[in-house]
């Protein structure tokens, strides 16, 4: 009797395991750009973003390390980590959200989805609403999109001396190529 | 009088020259690009398992540091390799990955960016193969 129960539970767990359709990447590209015209570009790219997408319900989680943002300018990179983001105290930014109405089966007809979720940077959370495109090719899923955040929302104070050089709205570009998680 | 005048000229010339050098260095400092991993001496050299123990103790102090780690490439993917199943390394030159085979013992140097709680892995960026 008890062995039967255990078997049933095991089968149930196994079926869950089989159902779990997850796609992920460890090397997604997250870029930001906050330049004002006529000044030197303020931009950086991070190519080691972790993203996990659950294709059954469209839930998406991602994580990006501040120390992984690469700038063209060493001084800018140093200021980003030490003065603006406090990368040692707050090493990462996370996002948890959902692709509204996501359906793997209908990707051919519809591949633009509303993405709603919470972005956490420096321990502060901000609700984000944007739209992203999801494309499937062979066994890969391509997720890409653009959204804007404001440094004020995350308590990032910009000294007055450079205030005019940094955009009020920072543009964030995401470009992730996900593979099936086994 | 003429000696004083001459000295004054020399003095002005020296000041201008020093200023020019200063501005030159300042300019270079302002616009230099970030150091490559290859130019930085690793702050720590160890075996992957030994390194994991250290990371557990005090992760924040390792963020942004360059470390040199030896271990077994337990997984080789298109974008990087996994050392001892727990340290994910992405490379400065992605062609480097092609020379690595699964289960090969390898020594790499890279910049630690953090611990990934979604996948339970430590991440290294801009890695280069040492051996």
Interface residues (C-beta under 8 A of the other chain):
Chain A: X24 X25 X26 X27 X47 X48 X50 X52 X61 X62 X63 X65 X66 X67 X68 X70 X71 X72 X73 X74 X75 X77 X81 X87 X88 X89 X91 X92
Chain B: X29 X30 X31 X32 X33 X34 X35 X59 X60 X61 X63 X64 X77 X79 X80 X88 X90 X111 X112 X113 X114 X115 X116 X117 X118 X119 X121 X123 X125
